[in-house]
Amino acid sequence: MSPTSELPDWLENALDALRAGDIAGWMAIYAADACHEFPFAPEGAPRKLVGRDAIAAYMAHICRL
């Protein structure tokens, strides 16, 4: 039997927004002082993003790639 799981609605909505390139919809899950850390980021890539604006800018750049 295969394992199953369900995502909470808030996460499913955020992922749908991200898949659609809707950065504002994705960012709705973040607090103003949110922080992303990338401890294994390659040389030259950001290791830490602090605040909604920094995370949104990074995500917008990633979605354009």
Secondary structure, DSSP 8 states (H G I E B T S, - for coil): --------HHHHHHHHHHHTT-HHHHHTT--TT-EEE-TT--TTS-SEEESHHHHHHHHHHHHH-
